Amino acid sequence: MTFPLSPYRWSIKAKSVALVTGYVFVLCGVYSAFAVHLLRREAAQAHDRLQQTASIVAAELGAYIESGRQRLATVAQLPGMVYGLRTIQETKSGGYIPPWTTLHYLFFKSPVFTGGVFLLDRVGKVLWTEPPGLPWLGQTLADYPPISEMYEKNQSLISAGLSAGRLLDKPHIVVGWPVQNLEGEIEGILGGVVDLTATEFSDILKAVSTTQGRFIEVIDQNGLVLASTILTRVLQPFHSQEQEALLLAFAPLSQASWQIIAGQPRAIALAEVSQLQRILLWLGVGVVLIAIATGAPFINGLVRSIKQLTNYAQVMARRDLSHPVVVGERYDEIATLAQAFERMRIELERARVALEQRLEEREELIRLKEQFLANISHELRTPLHVILGYTDLLLDQELSDDWHNALTRIRAQSEHLFHLLTDLMTLSGLNTGKISLQISPVIVPDLLVHLSPLVDQLRQGKGIEVVWDCPPFLPSIETDALRLEQILTNLITNAVKFTPRGTITIRTRYTKAQGKVLFEVSDTGIGIPAHELPHIFDEFRQVDGSISRSYGGMGLGLALVRKLTMLLQGEMTVASQVGQGSTFTVALPLRFAS
């Protein structure tokens, strides 16, 4: 079984296999699309659950950090805070500040700043701490990165994760708020330290279920893990490209440039999805196998019967009508078609016998007709030569006008009959294949000049204008000049005959793309009805005499023109409209193919 490039040339078996294959592919495509939709929906639901967890933790953690930041902002913006800073600096009492017991009260056992609270002056010196007496008291922290950033930008700050260091021996972050004077200049900084290992902070993450491998992590602006349900991950860098085996959901904090990441191993998170995928896969394979198992016998039976009918048709096409058409025990449309083939075979056998008999009779009639035409044409041409000769002798004599007119009409009708006999002999030769061609280069303008006297003679006494449209530099063509002249003469004669008054245009042109020379004879005569156009080239067919294009009225002229055109390897077309005229076009090749 082969598959040619064009499907139109495929066998029934090939088309059936292609149909079944296409059906299976479409079924697989639809099923796959449905399965992918289900899997994506399940995966999206698993991701949504993680996303919801991350959003909840982000909201709680954001509220936790924001509460501490707002407490700092409230105290730092107190009207007397700048004056109090200066008072503390002037007392030089080593951190003992009786007038500022309000600060102690506001930050006493802060639920946010579990690592302590501090107050810095303009140069970054620690003036006060809560709880009192922390190790940083009296130290200068202006060079500490989070503190120096606040002094440079004069704005509040929530720092990235910091490892154990100057402020705390545990992982922590710093939250600070600048204390500004009326001119907006920084007079100091009020800040707090959040212990990332304190229960107040870690309890927010512990509330999340970590069963089935779930985890929660807080990532700072530098990509470090601030907190995690996996303790070993704290202050470790988070690389998303390393987490390809994880299903992750992200939720940002509006209060800080942090992100909450909820994750779970893909194998666990999508376990139900994988199970559903396996079920759908095996179900799909089963559906395809069932489709193939049920469709293959049906297709094979159908193809086998059609193949039998095709073989019978090929046998009958080879004119062998001796084999009865049988397709086995069937009672469907194939059986009806086989019965029709059998009846057709019987009728074709009868028709073949009758046709062979009629063909023999027709060939005999054609042979007799051609013999008759050749004989009668030959016998009539001799007396016509005599009539034309005696008429020319009489016309040379001095005769009265009546005798001269009568002899002129006799000669014209004799010439007409002579031309008719010439066409009959030519047509007879074309039908029997006895016409030979003399192929030589023909210069088209010279040929038209040779036809000009004939055209002038034909249009004498008629109100007809002749237009010659021939480019002077047409290429010469290889053809039979005599036969081409005969074609154009007949077309021009017909145009003159059926154009009582008007214009006849004889046009030639060269189409380089097709390599052909076109000869057009157009007139503005009476035209040809559309229903007669298919029959104007039939031999001996006469149409309505008032509109007939047949030369001499016997239906020979256009039939002869068409056959001569075909003999010269050309093509002929006609366009006509009643009352507006006709255009006959003969297209001849530039080079005659021998």
HELIX and SHEET records of a PDB file:
HELIX    1   1 PRO A    7  ARG A    9  5                                   3    
HELIX    2   2 ILE A   12  ALA A   76  1                                  65    
HELIX    3   3 MET A   81  THR A   91  1                                  11    
HELIX    4   4 PRO A   98  TRP A  100  5                                   3    
HELIX    5   5 THR A  101  PHE A  107  1                                   7    
HELIX    6   6 PRO A  145  LYS A  153  1                                   9    
HELIX    7   7 THR A  199  LYS A  206  1                                   8    
HELIX    8   8 THR A  211  GLY A  213  5                                   3    
HELIX    9   9 LEU A  231  ARG A  233  5                                   3    
HELIX   10  10 SER A  240  GLN A  243  5                                   4    
HELIX   11  11 ARG A  266  ALA A  269  1                                   4    
HELIX   12  12 ALA A  271  ALA A  317  1                                  47    
HELIX   13  13 GLU A  333  LEU A  395  1                                  63    
HELIX   14  14 ASP A  401  THR A  432  1                                  32    
HELIX   15  15 VAL A  444  LEU A  458  1                                  15    
HELIX   16  16 ALA A  481  LYS A  497  1                                  17    
HELIX   17  17 ALA A  530  HIS A  535  5                                   6    
HELIX   18  18 TYR A  551  GLY A  553  5                                   3    
HELIX   19  19 GLY A  557  LEU A  567  1                                  11    
SHEET    1   A 5 VAL A 126  GLU A 130  0                                        
SHEET    2   A 5 GLY A 116  LEU A 120 -1                                        
SHEET    3   A 5 ILE A 186  ASP A 195 -1                                        
SHEET    4   A 5 HIS A 172  GLN A 180 -1                                        
SHEET    5   A 5 LEU A 157  ILE A 158 -1                                        
SHEET    1   B 4 VAL A 225  SER A 228  0                                        
SHEET    2   B 4 PHE A 215  ILE A 219 -1                                        
SHEET    3   B 4 GLN A 259  PRO A 265 -1                                        
SHEET    4   B 4 LEU A 246  PRO A 252 -1                                        
SHEET    1   C 2 ILE A 439  VAL A 442  0                                        
SHEET    2   C 2 ILE A 477  ASP A 480 -1                                        
SHEET    1   D 5 GLY A 463  ASP A 469  0                                        
SHEET    2   D 5 ARG A 501  THR A 511  1                                        
SHEET    3   D 5 LYS A 516  ASP A 523 -1                                        
SHEET    4   D 5 GLY A 581  PRO A 589 -1                                        
SHEET    5   D 5 GLU A 571  GLN A 577 -1                                        
END                                                                             
